[in-house]
Amino acid sequence: MTRAGLFDKLTAGKSMAAPNPKGQNLIRPRKLLNAKGETPWYIDETTGKAPGYLQITVFMASQLFVGLVMQPFAVWYGELFDPIINR
């Protein structure tokens, strides 16, 4: 696709995502993601969003994971290659 064609597609408001017109679960194609008119348990019917307590809990869990798992791993990984880099 040329750059002009891509620009025309974007200005026309067309999506660049792969189409999923039937809302099917692409992992298990025979099973729909949600039954018609059914919303997941974590979605509030009035706002259409997850409740605040769930958003805060997920955010806090992600920060805990970063602080307790990813940060020490980054320090260990840096020390692993330190002798090679800083001879």
Summary of the structure (lengths in Angstrom):
residues: 87
radius of gyration: 22.4
end to end distance: 48.3
largest distance: 63.3
contacts: 133
relative contact order: 0.05
helix: 49%
strand: 2%
